[in-house]
Amino acid sequence: MTTPTDPSPIRILLADDHALVRRGVRLILDREPDLEVVAEAGDGAEAIALARAHDIDLAVLDIAMPRMTGLQAARELAALRPGLRILMLTMHDNEQYFFQALKAGAGGYVLKSVADRDLVAACRAAVRDEPFLYPGAVTALVRNYLDRVRHGEEPPQRVLTAREEEVLKLVAEGNTSKEIAETLFISIKTVHRHRANLLHKLGMRDRLELTRYAIRAGLIEP
């Protein structure tokens, strides 16, 4: 029984061009008390129209649909409703589709063949803003990352130079500017410049924030 203190269920838009698939997916979702399908679409264009008309938290989109594919719809929905979470539901265990889905704004990729096992967890993860990937997708991501490293491409998340990382680590470990200068064989003035660059690049104010960042980056242990 729902009480006034219960959180509102996650409102879901479901889009698939096969009515039988929609019915099966809806049965999986609607039996969960925290999930509710509030709109169904038969293609991407209809999904966008329904997203304009309904207050939804999550869109679950099939990739292959007539008129407008799920990938096209995901791009439109991400622009139309920036806060909307998007999951791709597909029969395709395909790396190309998977990477296109990520680029389109999807936060998860679920195979129809295991929807009864994975879809509910994927919906909850999406609303928590956590990615949900099937095992093959994780393998694809790792392989893609290793390929980029092998070809000398800088990981996009790296914002600090190797020297700045060295200074950051020593700052976070509590070393003084003089100690850092002696360790790295550079001048105290250069240490101060690196430290100022670190604060500016990372948008931080003091040693404490730099230390927290160093822990998150795996440069020092908590």
N, C-alpha and C positions, 0 to 999 in steps of 0.2 A: 504493500500500500504506500502510495506517495504521500509524503508529509510536506508542509510548507518549507521545511528546512532542507529538503532534498535538493541537490543541484539540478538544474534543468538538463534534460538529455541533449546529447550532441545532435544537432539538426543536420541531416545528410541529404544531399542531392545525388541521385544515382542515375548514371547515363550509360545505356547499352542498347544497341539496336535489336537485340533479341529479347522479346518479352519473357521467354522462358528463363533466360539467364537472370533478368531483373527480378523475376518472381523468386528464384532460388536465393539470390543474394539478399533480397529483402527479408526472406525468412530467417537467414543467418543473423542479420543485423537487428531486426525488430524483436527478436527473442531476448535481446540484452536490454536491461532496464535503463542503461545510460546512453543508448543509441536509438535514434528515431529517423526513419526515412520520411522526409516531408515532401519530396518531389521526385518524379521520375521522368527521364527524357529518353527519346529514341535516337537522338543524334547530337552532335556537338552544338549545332546552332540552337536547337531547342533547349539544351542545357544552359546556354548563356541567357536565353530569354527567361528561363525559370529562375536563374540566379538573380536576375534583376527584380523578379516579382516576389521572391521568398527570402526570408531571413535565414540563411544557412551558415553553418560553421565549417562544413566539409563537403567537398565534391569528390565522388568516386566515379572515375571516367574510364570507359573502355577505350583502348587505343584505336581500334579499327571500327569506324562508324561512317555511314554515308553523309553526304552534304558537307559535314565538317568533322574531321577526326578528333579523337580525344586529345591528341597533342596540340592541335590548333586551338581547340576549346580551352585547354589548360593555359596557353599563352594569353588568350583573351581574358580569361577569368582572373589570372594573376594581375593583369593590368587593371581590370575593372574593379576587383575587390582584393586589394593588397593583403588584407588580413585573413583571407579565405585559405584554408588548408586544402591541398589537392592530393589525391591518391590515384595512381593508374592501376586499373584492373585488366589483366590481359592474358591471353593464351600463349603469348610469344615469349619464350625464354631466349631473348635476343639482346645481345649487348648494344647493338645500334639503337634499338627502341629504348633501351634502358637509359642510355646517355642522353638521348633526345628528350626523354621524359624529365630528367633532372634539369636540363636546360630550359624546358618549358615552364618550370616552376613547381613540379611535383615533389612532394616530400616523402613519397613511398611508392613502391612498385610491388604489386601482389599478383601472383599467378592464379588464374582461375582454377587450375587443377588442384590447388591446395587452399582455396578461398575459405573453405569450412574450418581450416586449421589456423590460417594466418590473418584473415581479414579483420576480425574483431580487434585483435591486438594492434594491427596496423592503423585502424581508425583512432584508437585511443592514443597511440604514439604520435600520430599526425597532429592531433589537437594539443598535445603537450609540446608540439614543435620539435619532436624527435624524429629522425629519419627511420624508415622501416624498409629493410632490404631483404630479399630472399637470398639464400646462400650463394647461388650463382652470380648474383649481382655484386656481392661482397668480393667474390673472386675476380670479377671483371674490374672492379675499382682498384684492387691491389695490383692486378696486372697492368692496368693503365698507368698507375702511379710509378711502378717499377720501370715501365717503358720510357716514361718521361725522364726519370732520373738517369736511366741508361743513356739517353740521348742528350744528356747535359742540360735539360730544361730545369730552371729553378722552380721549386714548388711555389705556387702562387701565394700561399699563406705566409711565406717567409718575408718578413719586413726588415729584419736587422742584418747587418753585415756580420761576418765571422768575428771581426774585432769587437764590434758592439756587443755581441753575445758574450765574448770573453770578459769585457768590462762589466756587463750586467751580472754575470755569475759572481764575479769578485765583489761587486757592490752588495749583492744580495747575501753574500756570506759574511758581510760585516767588515770588510777591509776598508781602511782609510784610503784617501786619494794617494797618499805617499806610498802606502803598501802596494796599491794597484800599479802605480808607476814603476816601482822596483820589480814587481813580478813580471810585467809585460815589457820592461826595458823601454818605456816611453816617458815623456815629461809629465809633470803634474798638470801643466796647462792642457796637454792633450787629453789627459784623463777627464778634466773638467769639461772639455769640449764634447767628448764622447758621452759623458753623463747628461749634458744638456741636450744632445741629439736624441738620446734614449727617451728622456722625458717628453720631448716634443713629438717624436715619432709615435710613441705609445699613448700620448695624451694623458700623461700621469704627472703627479705633483711632487712626490717625495720617495725616499728610500723604501718605505713600507709598501707602497704600491708596486715599486719595481720588484721587490722581493716576492710579492704575491704572483706577479707575472712570471718571474723566473721559476717558481714552483709549478705553475700551470704549464709552462713550456718544457718542463722536465730538465731544467738546467741544474736545479738543486733539489734535494729531498725536503719535504715539509718537516 
